Structures are given as structure tokens and as C-alpha cells.
Amino acid sequence: MSVSDSINNSLIQDWADKVILVVEDVDTNKIFFDAALRKTNAKILWAKDGKEAIELFKANVIDLVLMDLQLPIMDGYTATREIKAINKAIPVIAQTAHVMSGEREKCMEAGCDDYLAKPIRLQILMDTLSKYLNK
């Protein structure tokens, strides 16, 4: 299998039985995630802040959370801690433009399972989601 085949394979996912909660307050990022995830057939729930994310998490069966960290009302660190207190088995993947040293550690301390630096590349997004959703 060539490198391009393996890249294409990871981009083709069928997650029709999965629910992904995307917590994102920036419209251009929402457009990227919508385009990236549409072909996977996953059910996508959207939250624009940490408080709304927790409400959606409590009201739905979620398979994975894509958590922005810089959010209005309640930041992603606090929301992640609350989500992990409800169900620590659900993977939470941090996504942030703040890639200063110590940021990854801060994410992990809050309970995140993984970390994506913005701007997020499609291949890296799909590889990371596959790691948690294709178990």
C-alpha cells in the first residue's frame, strides 16, 4: 500500500453509529469541522461555549468531544473537567491555536486525551479521531 493509499484510507471513515460533540465558537472553524466530518456519517452536535457543551453532554450519548479551549462563558479546560467528572471514559480532544510550551500539559491535566494544534490539518484530524472511534 502506498503512502497516498494509507492517507486516503484514513480520510474515508464510516462513523454512522457515532456521535461527536464539537465545541467551537469560531464560524470558520465550524465550517472546517463540518466539511471534514460530513463524509463520515457521524452525528455532529455543536456547542459554542463550555456551558452549552456540558448541557449537550448530559442530554446525549456522546462518543467523542472535540473541545476548543478558548471559549466564551466557560473555557474548554473547565468544561473538560466537568465532562470527565460525568464520564471519564469519553475521549476529549483539545483543539487550540495556543501552542505555547506547557499548553499540551495543561490540556492533559484538565483531562484531555489528546491535543490538536490549530490550524488543524485534515489528515491529522482524521488520524486522531480514528484512534479513538475505531476501537
N, C-alpha and C positions, 0 to 999 in steps of 0.2 A: 504494500500500500504506500502510495507516495505521500509526501507531506501535505500536498493540496487535498488529497482524498481524506486524510485524517482531519484537516481543518473543516472541510465540508461536512463530514460526518458529525462533528460536534455541534455544527450550526443547525443540523436537522434533528430536532427533538420532538417527541410527541408526549406532552405532559397534560393530556386532556383530563386526567384524573387528579391534577394538582391545582392548588390554589396558592398564588403568590401575592403577598401584600407588598406593594411598592409605596414607600413613604418618601415623598418628594414634593417640594414646594415650588420648583422652578419649571415653567412650562416647557422650555426647550429640552430639559432632561426627561420630562414626561413623554414627549414626542419620541425621543430616542428609545426609551424602555418599551413604549407601546409598539414601535416598529420592530424592535428586537424580539419581543416576546409574542407578537401576534401569531407567527407561524408555528409556535409550539403548542397551540390549542389550550394552554393553561388558562384558568380563570384568573383574571387580574383584578385585584381590589386596590383602590387608590386612597391614600391619606395625604393631606397637605401639612400635617403637623403631628407631633408626638402624641398629643392627647387623642386626636382622631384615630391614630394608629392603634392605640390601646383599646379604644371602643370597638373598632373593627375586629381586632384580635379576639376580644372577648365574645363577640357576636357571631364569629365564623370559625370553621375548621380551616386553619392555615397550615400549609406545608413548608413555607419559607418566607422570610421577611427580608426585603432589600431596604435598608434603613439609611436615609440621608442623616447626617449628624447635625448640620446647621439648619435648624428648623425654627419657625415661629412658635409661640405659646409654650411648647415643651421640646427641648432638644432631643436629638437621637440617642444620646448616652442615657438620659433619664428614661426615655421610652423603652430602650433595650433592657435596662434593669427591671422595669415593671413587667415587660413581656416575659423575660426569663424567670421572674418570680411566679408567673402564672403557669408557664410550661417551659422548662429549661431544655427540653428535647428538640424544640423547633429551632432550626438554624436561622440565625440573624446575620446577614452580610452587610457590613458597613460600607457606605459609599460616600466619599468625601473629596473635596478639592484641596483640603488642608493636608498636605503630605509632609509636614514638618517632622523632624525626628521626634519620636515619642508618641506620635499620633496613633500608630498601629497598636502600641502597648496600651494606650488609653482606651482604644476600642475593645481590646481583648479584656481589659479589666472590667469594662462595663458589661461584658458577657457576649460580645460579638464572636461569631465562629470564624469569620473571615473578613477580608478587607479589600475593597476595590478603590483605586485612586482615580479621580476624575481628571481629565476626560477618560471615560471608560471605553476601551476598545471592545467591539462586538465579540471577537474571539475569546478574550479573557472573561467577559461576562458569561458567555455560554459554557466555557470550560468550568468556571466556578460554580454556576448553578447545577451543571451536570454532576459535579462531585457530590452534591447534597440531595438532588432529586432522583438520581438514577441508582438508588440503593436497592 
